[in-house]
Amino acid sequence: MDKEVQEFLLEIQSVCEEFGLHSVNKTLQRIKNFARQNQYIDVAVLGQFKAGKSSFLNSFLNKALLPVGNIPVTAVISRISYGPQEKVTVTFTDGSRQEISSQEIEDYVSESGNPENEKNVLLVDIELPGLEQIKTIRLVDTPGIGSVWKHNTETTTSWFPETGAVLFLISAEKPISENELTLLQEIYLYSPEIVIVLSKTDLFAEKHLQNMEKFTKDVLRQYFNKDFPLLRHSSHKATLEYNEAIKQDILLPLALNRDENFAKILRHKLESLSNNCLSYLEIAYEASRQKESDRKRLQESILDEHLHFHFIRRELLLIIGSYKEKNREQVYDYLNSFRGEIETRLKNGYRTAFPDWKGNLYSVSRQYENWLNQTLTLELQEILLKEEKSFELLGALKRHLTFYLKSFRERLSHNLEQVLGIKANLAALDISVDEIKKPSISISRAFDFHLDMLWFFFPMFIFRGIFQRYFEKQIDYEIDKNLHRLTSNMNERINKEMDSLMVKALSYINDELNMIETLLGENKGASDYILSKMEQIRL
């Protein structure tokens, strides 16, 4: 790391510690990590959940490396760079590493192969000889943004400060959204090198694509007051042509001028970091210039009743309560929609399996229970693997709370501007959802009492047909019981996570209010000192 950069970051760290700027610390550490690296420029492939990021990378690399389709990913960043031979290395959270084959990647980065990241994978590094022309570039595949889960969105957004350049995928299936604009705004804080890639272009006619491109460019120009490069891509049509354009127009210029581009990107990150700190110090500076008798009045004017913590808590409780009321019914309706398919498959499977079960009533009962346990467990686990109801319910609440946090920040900024004349650049507040553990499956015994223990009273060559019909009727009961059980478990877990979301939102707000209150309480006479600190971190 350059000595001048190192000294600047140490000064920022000192200011953060002295003035309690806790919201800046995490970003500071990430930028330190970026400044230390001296081999690659990381080009992150970002975009909303299901924007086609993995398909894009697979087609660009001309190799099916990353899982695509509806396979959810875990909290894993995949980095792809040049190597003299194909090599895949998994880094675990404890720092250990393991070399695997490219065919095993899905076992570490997909929810089906690595549910809830139970293997504790931190990174997957892939080396390919085909990337020799851009050997100073490292392509970074990230979990989708907009996936509500902490292991997707948080893993991706926490990577933003370390990102060098960005290929931001927007699906041609729908216009650019407000969420995507907000994400781009956050990304732009850390990287000036952003390229928009319009994906899935094979699905639409040329006229539609031209309209989509014009609309996207116009929106971005209005939002950012600048133009971003925009390229097309499809994994199914004109792929080689699109890949070559991305390589020649974007990646090769970055790679060939690596040092110059790295310095430019780092400067952009440092300026954003500086501006963020200066925005808070300016609050302290303006407050320090006020009379002692006026500072209390200033605090009350800025932190008015609508920014009072108890008022905010009451509002958040009302929001959470309104969502909890709908949860159980919606979860059950969702799970129950699979009932007919499950019943059909289980009964057909049962009629096929039953003739192979031999022995007395006790033996057949155990075989039935084992079969039902395995078969129904697989059916319900498949629902849980692909179920999006938790995502949908928690996603709706997350969007509501994120909007509330944004409104809170805007009101606080407005009050600061009205009272102190400061247009504050407050840190964005965001919340993420922790992973919801999947409920277990429970299968009852074939009989409520131990009738099967009296097997010698029921010779199977006489009673086999009766028990075959009895067992088949039990299937409906077991499906119904487990659907209700899953509903209760999922509802309980979703409600618990909703409470956690509220705690996180309150924590963010409380920290911000405490920080602003501390900054507003700076003593008169400290103005010159604060001003000197501002000059030390100004770029």
C-alpha positions as CSV (number, residue, x, y, z in Angstrom):
1,M,0.0,0.0,0.0
2,D,1.3,3.5,-0.9
3,K,2.6,5.3,2.2
4,E,0.4,8.4,1.5
5,V,-2.7,6.3,1.2
6,Q,-1.8,4.4,4.3
7,E,-1.4,7.7,6.3
8,F,-4.7,9.0,4.9
9,L,-6.6,5.8,6.0
10,L,-5.0,6.0,9.4
11,E,-6.2,9.6,9.7
12,I,-9.7,8.5,8.7
13,Q,-9.7,5.7,11.2
14,S,-8.6,8.1,14.0
15,V,-11.4,10.5,13.1
16,C,-13.9,7.7,13.1
17,E,-12.8,6.5,16.6
18,E,-12.6,10.0,18.0
19,F,-16.0,11.2,16.8
20,G,-17.8,7.8,17.0
21,L,-18.5,7.5,13.3
22,H,-19.2,3.7,13.6
23,S,-21.2,3.5,10.4
24,V,-18.0,4.4,8.4
25,N,-15.7,1.8,10.0
26,K,-16.9,-1.2,8.0
27,T,-16.4,0.6,4.7
28,L,-13.0,1.8,5.9
29,Q,-11.8,-1.8,6.5
30,R,-13.0,-2.9,3.1
31,I,-11.2,-0.1,1.3
32,K,-8.1,-0.9,3.3
33,N,-8.3,-4.5,1.9
34,F,-8.7,-3.1,-1.6
35,A,-5.7,-0.7,-1.2
36,R,-3.5,-3.6,0.0
37,Q,-4.1,-5.9,-3.1
38,N,-1.6,-5.5,-5.9
39,Q,-2.3,-8.3,-8.4
40,Y,-5.8,-8.0,-9.8
41,I,-8.6,-5.5,-10.6
42,D,-11.7,-7.3,-9.4
43,V,-14.6,-7.0,-11.9
44,A,-17.7,-7.9,-10.1
45,V,-20.7,-9.2,-12.1
46,L,-23.7,-7.7,-10.2
47,G,-27.4,-7.5,-10.7
48,Q,-30.7,-8.4,-9.3
49,F,-31.5,-12.0,-8.2
50,K,-32.1,-14.1,-11.4
51,A,-30.7,-11.5,-13.8
52,G,-28.6,-14.2,-15.4
53,K,-25.2,-13.5,-13.9
54,S,-24.0,-17.1,-13.8
55,S,-25.3,-17.8,-17.3
56,F,-23.5,-14.7,-18.5
57,L,-20.2,-15.8,-16.9
58,N,-20.5,-19.4,-18.2
59,S,-21.1,-18.1,-21.8
60,F,-18.3,-15.6,-21.5
61,L,-15.9,-18.2,-20.3
62,N,-17.3,-20.7,-22.8
63,K,-17.5,-23.3,-20.0
64,A,-20.3,-24.5,-17.8
65,L,-18.6,-23.8,-14.5
66,L,-21.3,-22.1,-12.3
67,P,-24.7,-23.5,-11.5
68,V,-27.6,-21.8,-13.3
69,G,-31.3,-22.0,-13.5
70,N,-33.4,-22.1,-10.3
71,I,-30.6,-23.4,-8.1
72,P,-30.3,-20.9,-5.2
73,V,-26.7,-20.0,-4.2
74,T,-25.1,-19.9,-0.8
75,A,-23.0,-17.1,0.8
76,V,-20.1,-17.7,-1.5
77,I,-18.1,-15.4,-3.7
78,S,-16.6,-17.1,-6.8
79,R,-13.5,-15.5,-8.3
80,I,-12.3,-16.4,-11.8
81,S,-8.8,-15.5,-13.0
82,Y,-6.0,-16.6,-15.3
83,G,-3.9,-19.7,-14.4
84,P,-1.6,-21.8,-16.5
85,Q,-3.8,-24.8,-15.8
86,E,-7.5,-25.2,-14.8
87,K,-7.7,-25.2,-11.0
88,V,-10.5,-24.7,-8.5
89,T,-9.7,-23.9,-4.9
90,V,-12.2,-23.7,-2.1
91,T,-11.4,-21.4,0.9
92,F,-13.3,-22.1,4.1
93,T,-14.2,-19.7,6.8
94,D,-11.5,-21.1,9.1
95,G,-8.8,-20.2,6.5
96,S,-8.2,-23.8,5.3
97,R,-8.2,-24.6,1.6
98,Q,-9.1,-27.6,-0.6
99,E,-8.6,-28.2,-4.3
100,I,-11.6,-29.6,-6.1
101,S,-12.6,-30.4,-9.7
102,S,-14.7,-28.0,-11.7
103,Q,-17.5,-30.6,-11.7
104,E,-17.7,-30.2,-7.9
105,I,-18.2,-26.4,-7.8
106,E,-22.0,-26.8,-7.5
107,D,-21.5,-28.9,-4.4
108,Y,-20.0,-25.8,-2.7
109,V,-21.9,-22.8,-4.1
110,S,-25.5,-24.1,-4.5
111,E,-28.1,-24.5,-1.9
112,S,-28.8,-28.1,-3.1
113,G,-25.1,-29.1,-2.7
114,N,-24.3,-26.9,0.3
115,P,-27.5,-26.2,2.1
116,E,-27.3,-23.1,4.3
117,N,-23.6,-23.1,3.6
118,E,-23.1,-26.0,6.1
119,K,-19.7,-26.6,4.6
120,N,-18.6,-23.0,5.8
121,V,-17.3,-22.0,2.4
122,L,-15.9,-18.4,2.2
123,L,-14.6,-18.2,-1.4
124,V,-14.2,-20.3,-4.5
125,D,-11.2,-19.4,-6.7
126,I,-11.2,-20.7,-10.3
127,E,-8.1,-20.4,-12.5
128,L,-8.5,-20.8,-16.3
129,P,-5.8,-20.7,-19.0
130,G,-8.2,-19.1,-21.4
131,L,-8.0,-15.7,-19.6
132,E,-4.3,-15.1,-20.3
133,Q,-5.1,-11.9,-22.3
134,I,-6.7,-10.4,-19.2
135,K,-4.5,-11.9,-16.5
136,T,-4.6,-8.8,-14.3
137,I,-8.4,-9.0,-14.2
138,R,-10.4,-11.3,-11.8
139,L,-14.1,-11.8,-12.6
140,V,-16.2,-12.0,-9.4
141,D,-19.5,-13.9,-9.4
142,T,-21.7,-12.8,-6.5
143,P,-25.0,-14.0,-5.0
144,G,-27.9,-12.1,-6.4
145,I,-28.9,-8.8,-5.0
146,G,-32.6,-8.6,-4.2
147,S,-32.6,-12.1,-2.9
148,V,-33.8,-11.3,0.6
149,W,-31.5,-13.7,2.4
150,K,-28.5,-12.4,4.3
151,H,-26.3,-15.0,2.7
152,N,-27.0,-13.5,-0.7
153,T,-27.6,-9.8,-0.5
154,E,-25.3,-9.0,2.4
155,T,-22.5,-11.1,1.0
156,T,-22.7,-9.2,-2.2
157,T,-23.2,-5.6,-0.8
158,S,-20.4,-6.1,1.7
159,W,-18.1,-6.7,-1.3
160,F,-18.9,-3.3,-2.9
161,P,-16.1,-1.4,-1.3
162,E,-13.5,-4.0,-2.5
163,T,-14.9,-4.0,-6.1
164,G,-12.7,-2.5,-8.8
165,A,-15.1,-2.4,-11.7
166,V,-18.6,-3.6,-12.2
167,L,-20.6,-5.3,-15.0
168,F,-24.1,-4.6,-13.9
169,L,-26.7,-7.0,-15.5
170,I,-30.2,-5.7,-16.2
171,S,-32.5,-8.2,-17.7
172,A,-34.2,-7.2,-21.0
173,E,-37.4,-8.8,-19.6
174,K,-38.2,-5.7,-17.5
175,P,-37.2,-2.0,-17.3
176,I,-34.6,-0.8,-14.9
177,S,-36.2,-0.6,-11.4
178,E,-35.9,1.8,-8.5
179,N,-34.1,-1.0,-6.5
180,E,-31.5,-1.3,-9.3
181,L,-31.0,2.5,-9.4
182,T,-30.5,2.5,-5.6
183,L,-28.0,-0.3,-5.9
184,L,-26.1,1.4,-8.7
185,Q,-25.9,4.6,-6.6
186,E,-24.3,2.6,-3.7
187,I,-21.9,0.8,-6.1
188,Y,-20.9,4.2,-7.7
189,L,-19.7,5.3,-4.3
190,Y,-16.9,2.7,-4.6
191,S,-16.2,2.4,-8.3
192,P,-16.4,4.8,-11.2
193,E,-16.0,1.9,-13.7
194,I,-19.6,0.7,-14.2
195,V,-20.8,-1.0,-17.4
196,I,-24.5,-1.8,-17.9
197,V,-25.0,-5.2,-19.6
198,L,-28.5,-5.8,-21.0
199,S,-28.9,-9.6,-20.6
200,K,-31.4,-12.1,-22.2
201,T,-31.5,-10.0,-25.4
202,D,-32.4,-13.2,-27.4
203,L,-35.9,-13.0,-26.0
204,F,-36.9,-9.8,-27.8
205,A,-37.0,-8.2,-31.2
206,E,-34.6,-5.4,-32.2
207,K,-37.2,-2.6,-31.8
208,H,-37.9,-3.7,-28.2
209,L,-34.2,-3.8,-27.4
210,Q,-33.6,-0.3,-28.9
211,N,-36.5,1.1,-26.8
212,M,-35.1,-0.7,-23.7
213,E,-31.6,0.7,-24.3
214,K,-32.9,4.2,-24.8
215,F,-35.1,4.1,-21.7
216,T,-32.2,2.7,-19.6
217,K,-29.8,5.3,-20.8
218,D,-32.3,8.1,-20.2
219,V,-33.1,7.0,-16.7
220,L,-29.4,6.6,-15.8
221,R,-28.5,10.0,-17.2
222,Q,-31.3,11.6,-15.3
223,Y,-30.4,9.8,-12.1
224,F,-26.6,10.2,-12.2
225,N,-26.1,13.1,-14.6
226,K,-23.7,11.0,-16.6
227,D,-23.6,8.2,-19.1
228,F,-22.6,4.6,-18.5
229,P,-21.4,2.3,-21.2
230,L,-24.2,-0.1,-22.2
231,L,-23.6,-3.4,-24.0
232,R,-25.9,-6.3,-24.9
233,H,-25.5,-10.0,-24.1
234,S,-27.3,-13.3,-24.7
235,S,-26.2,-16.7,-23.7
236,H,-28.2,-18.2,-26.6
237,K,-27.8,-15.9,-29.6
238,A,-24.8,-13.9,-31.0
239,T,-22.9,-14.9,-27.8
240,L,-19.4,-14.8,-29.4
241,E,-20.0,-11.4,-30.8
242,Y,-21.3,-10.0,-27.5
243,N,-18.4,-11.7,-25.5
244,E,-15.8,-10.1,-27.9
245,A,-17.3,-6.7,-27.5
246,I,-17.2,-6.9,-23.7
247,K,-13.6,-8.2,-23.8
248,Q,-12.3,-5.6,-26.3
249,D,-14.3,-2.6,-25.1
250,I,-14.1,-3.2,-21.3
251,L,-11.9,-5.9,-20.0
252,L,-8.8,-5.5,-22.2
253,P,-8.5,-1.7,-21.6
254,L,-8.7,-2.3,-17.8
255,A,-6.1,-5.1,-18.0
256,L,-3.6,-3.3,-20.2
257,N,-3.6,-0.2,-18.0
258,R,-4.0,-2.0,-14.8
259,D,-1.9,0.3,-12.5
260,E,-3.4,3.5,-13.9
261,N,-6.9,2.1,-13.5
262,F,-6.3,0.7,-10.1
263,A,-5.0,4.1,-8.9
264,K,-8.1,5.9,-10.4
265,I,-10.5,3.4,-8.7
266,L,-8.7,3.7,-5.4
267,R,-8.8,7.5,-5.6
268,H,-12.6,7.3,-6.2
269,K,-13.0,5.1,-3.2
270,L,-11.0,7.4,-1.0
271,E,-12.9,10.5,-2.1
272,S,-16.2,8.8,-1.3
273,L,-14.8,7.8,2.1
274,S,-13.6,11.3,2.8
275,N,-16.9,12.9,1.8
276,N,-18.8,10.5,4.0
277,C,-16.6,11.5,7.0
278,L,-16.7,15.2,6.2
279,S,-20.5,15.1,6.1
280,Y,-20.6,14.0,9.7
281,L,-17.8,16.3,10.9
282,E,-19.5,19.3,9.3
283,I,-22.4,18.6,11.6
284,A,-20.1,18.7,14.6
285,Y,-18.4,21.9,13.3
286,E,-21.6,23.8,12.8
287,A,-22.9,22.7,16.2
288,S,-19.7,23.7,17.9
289,R,-20.1,27.3,16.6
290,Q,-23.5,27.7,18.4
291,K,-23.9,29.1,21.8
292,E,-24.2,26.7,24.7
293,S,-27.7,27.8,25.4
294,D,-28.7,27.2,21.7
295,R,-27.3,23.7,21.3
296,K,-30.1,22.0,23.3
297,R,-32.6,23.9,21.2
298,L,-30.8,22.8,18.0
299,Q,-30.9,19.2,19.1
300,E,-34.7,19.4,19.8
301,S,-35.3,21.0,16.4
302,I,-33.3,18.5,14.5
303,L,-34.3,15.4,16.5
304,D,-38.0,16.3,16.6
305,E,-40.8,14.1,17.8
306,H,-41.0,12.2,14.6
307,L,-37.3,11.2,15.0
308,H,-37.8,10.3,18.7
309,F,-36.8,6.7,19.3
310,H,-40.0,5.8,21.2
311,F,-42.1,7.2,18.3
312,I,-40.1,5.2,15.8
313,R,-40.3,2.0,17.8
314,R,-44.1,2.3,18.0
315,E,-44.3,2.8,14.3
316,L,-42.1,-0.2,13.6
317,L,-44.2,-2.4,15.9
318,L,-47.3,-1.5,14.0
319,I,-45.6,-2.3,10.7
320,I,-44.3,-5.7,12.0
321,G,-47.7,-6.6,13.5
322,S,-49.5,-6.0,10.2
323,Y,-47.2,-8.4,8.4
324,K,-47.4,-11.1,11.1
325,E,-51.2,-11.2,10.9
326,K,-51.0,-12.4,7.3
327,N,-48.2,-14.9,7.7
328,R,-49.8,-18.2,8.8
329,E,-52.7,-18.1,6.3
330,Q,-50.4,-17.2,3.4
331,V,-47.8,-19.9,4.3
332,Y,-50.5,-22.6,4.6
333,D,-52.1,-21.6,1.3
334,Y,-48.7,-21.8,-0.4
335,L,-47.8,-25.2,1.1
336,N,-51.3,-26.6,0.5
337,S,-51.0,-25.7,-3.2
338,F,-48.6,-28.7,-3.5
339,R,-51.0,-31.2,-1.8
340,G,-52.6,-32.6,-4.9
341,E,-49.3,-33.3,-6.7
342,I,-47.8,-34.9,-3.6
343,E,-50.8,-37.1,-3.0
344,T,-50.8,-38.4,-6.5
345,R,-47.1,-39.2,-6.6
346,L,-47.1,-40.8,-3.1
347,K,-50.1,-43.0,-3.9
348,N,-48.8,-44.1,-7.2
349,G,-45.4,-44.9,-5.6
350,Y,-47.1,-46.7,-2.8
351,R,-49.1,-49.0,-5.2
352,T,-45.8,-49.8,-6.9
353,A,-43.9,-50.4,-3.7
354,F,-46.5,-52.4,-1.6
355,P,-46.3,-55.7,-3.6
356,D,-42.6,-55.9,-2.8
357,W,-43.1,-55.7,1.0
358,K,-42.9,-59.2,2.4
359,G,-43.4,-60.7,5.9
360,N,-46.0,-60.5,8.7
361,L,-48.0,-57.4,9.7
362,Y,-45.2,-56.1,11.9
363,S,-42.6,-56.4,9.2
364,V,-44.9,-54.8,6.5
365,S,-45.8,-51.9,8.9
366,R,-42.1,-51.1,9.4
367,Q,-41.5,-51.2,5.6
368,Y,-44.4,-48.9,5.0
369,E,-43.2,-46.4,7.7
370,N,-39.7,-46.4,6.3
371,W,-41.0,-45.9,2.7
372,L,-43.4,-43.1,3.8
373,N,-40.7,-41.4,5.8
374,Q,-38.2,-41.4,3.0
375,T,-40.7,-40.5,0.2
376,L,-42.6,-37.8,2.0
377,T,-39.4,-36.3,3.4
378,L,-38.0,-36.0,-0.1
379,E,-41.3,-34.4,-1.4
380,L,-41.4,-31.8,1.4
381,Q,-37.7,-31.1,1.3
382,E,-38.1,-30.4,-2.4
383,I,-40.7,-27.8,-1.6
384,L,-38.5,-26.3,1.1
385,L,-35.6,-26.1,-1.2
386,K,-37.4,-24.1,-3.9
387,E,-40.0,-22.4,-1.7
388,E,-40.2,-18.7,-2.1
389,K,-43.0,-17.9,0.4
390,S,-40.5,-17.0,3.2
391,F,-38.6,-15.0,0.6
392,E,-41.8,-13.3,-0.5
393,L,-43.1,-12.4,3.0
394,L,-39.8,-11.4,4.4
395,G,-38.9,-9.6,1.2
396,A,-42.0,-7.5,1.4
397,L,-41.3,-6.5,5.0
398,K,-37.6,-5.8,4.2
399,R,-38.7,-3.5,1.4
400,H,-41.1,-1.7,3.8
401,L,-38.5,-1.3,6.5
402,T,-35.8,-0.2,4.0
403,F,-38.2,2.4,2.7
404,Y,-38.9,3.5,6.3
405,L,-35.1,3.7,7.0
406,K,-34.7,5.8,3.9
407,S,-37.5,8.1,5.0
408,F,-35.9,8.4,8.4
409,R,-32.6,9.3,6.8
410,E,-34.2,11.8,4.5
411,R,-36.1,13.5,7.4
412,L,-32.9,13.7,9.5
413,S,-31.0,15.2,6.5
414,H,-33.8,17.6,5.9
415,N,-33.9,18.8,9.5
416,L,-30.1,19.2,9.6
417,E,-30.3,21.3,6.4
418,Q,-33.2,23.4,7.8
419,V,-31.5,24.1,11.1
420,L,-27.8,24.1,10.4
421,G,-27.8,24.7,6.7
422,I,-25.9,21.4,6.1
423,K,-26.8,19.1,3.3
424,A,-25.7,15.9,5.1
425,N,-24.5,12.9,3.2
426,L,-25.6,10.3,5.8
427,A,-24.6,6.7,5.5
428,A,-27.2,4.4,3.9
429,L,-29.0,2.2,6.4
430,D,-29.8,-1.3,5.2
431,I,-31.0,-4.5,6.9
432,S,-30.6,-8.1,5.9
433,V,-32.4,-11.3,6.7
434,D,-30.7,-14.1,8.6
435,E,-31.0,-17.6,7.2
436,I,-34.1,-19.5,8.2
437,K,-33.4,-23.1,9.2
438,K,-35.5,-25.6,7.3
439,P,-38.0,-27.5,9.5
440,S,-37.7,-31.2,9.9
441,I,-40.2,-33.8,8.7
442,S,-42.1,-36.1,11.2
443,I,-43.9,-39.3,10.2
444,S,-46.2,-41.2,12.6
445,R,-46.3,-44.9,13.3
446,A,-48.6,-46.9,11.0
447,F,-51.0,-47.6,13.9
448,D,-52.0,-45.4,16.8
449,F,-51.6,-48.4,19.1
450,H,-49.4,-51.4,18.7
451,L,-51.8,-53.5,16.6
452,D,-48.9,-54.7,14.5
453,M,-47.5,-56.4,17.7
454,L,-50.4,-58.8,17.4
455,W,-49.4,-59.8,13.9
456,F,-50.1,-63.5,14.6
457,F,-53.8,-62.7,14.8
458,F,-53.7,-61.2,11.3
459,P,-52.2,-63.6,8.8
460,M,-51.2,-61.5,5.8
461,F,-52.4,-64.0,3.2
462,I,-55.9,-63.2,4.5
463,F,-55.7,-59.6,5.6
464,R,-53.1,-58.2,3.2
465,G,-55.7,-56.3,1.0
466,I,-57.4,-54.7,4.1
467,F,-54.1,-53.4,5.4
468,Q,-53.0,-52.2,2.0
469,R,-56.1,-50.0,1.8
470,Y,-55.6,-48.9,5.4
471,F,-52.0,-47.8,4.8
472,E,-53.0,-45.9,1.6
473,K,-55.7,-43.9,3.5
474,Q,-53.0,-43.0,6.1
475,I,-51.0,-41.2,3.4
476,D,-53.6,-38.4,3.2
477,Y,-53.4,-38.0,7.0
478,E,-49.6,-37.8,7.0
479,I,-49.5,-35.3,4.2
480,D,-52.1,-33.1,6.0
481,K,-50.3,-33.4,9.3
482,N,-46.9,-32.4,8.0
483,L,-48.3,-29.5,5.9
484,H,-49.8,-28.1,9.1
485,R,-46.7,-28.8,11.0
486,L,-44.5,-27.1,8.4
487,T,-46.9,-24.2,8.4
488,S,-46.5,-23.8,12.1
489,N,-42.7,-24.1,12.0
490,M,-42.3,-21.8,9.0
491,N,-44.7,-19.2,10.5
492,E,-42.8,-19.3,13.8
493,R,-39.5,-18.9,12.1
494,I,-40.7,-16.1,9.8
495,N,-42.2,-14.2,12.8
496,K,-39.0,-14.6,14.7
497,E,-37.0,-13.3,11.7
498,M,-39.5,-10.4,11.5
499,D,-38.7,-9.5,15.1
500,S,-35.0,-9.7,14.3
501,L,-35.5,-7.3,11.3
502,M,-37.2,-4.8,13.6
503,V,-34.4,-5.1,16.2
504,K,-31.8,-4.5,13.4
505,A,-33.8,-1.5,12.1
506,L,-34.1,0.0,15.6
507,S,-30.4,-0.7,16.2
508,Y,-29.4,1.2,13.0
509,I,-31.7,4.1,13.8
510,N,-30.6,4.2,17.5
511,D,-26.9,4.2,16.5
512,E,-27.5,7.0,13.9
513,L,-29.5,9.1,16.4
514,N,-26.9,8.7,19.1
515,M,-24.1,9.6,16.7
516,I,-25.9,12.7,15.5
517,E,-26.7,13.7,19.1
518,T,-23.1,13.3,20.0
519,L,-22.0,15.4,17.1
520,L,-24.5,18.1,17.9
521,G,-23.2,18.2,21.5
522,E,-19.7,19.3,20.5
523,N,-18.5,22.1,22.8
524,K,-18.1,25.6,21.6
525,G,-14.4,26.4,21.3
526,A,-13.7,23.1,19.5
527,S,-14.5,24.6,16.1
528,D,-10.9,25.2,15.1
529,Y,-10.0,21.7,16.2
530,I,-12.8,20.1,14.2
531,L,-11.9,22.3,11.2
532,S,-8.3,21.1,11.3
533,K,-9.5,17.5,11.4
534,M,-11.7,18.2,8.4
535,E,-8.8,19.6,6.4
536,Q,-6.6,16.6,7.3
537,I,-9.1,14.2,5.6
538,R,-10.2,16.4,2.7
539,L,-9.1,15.2,-0.7
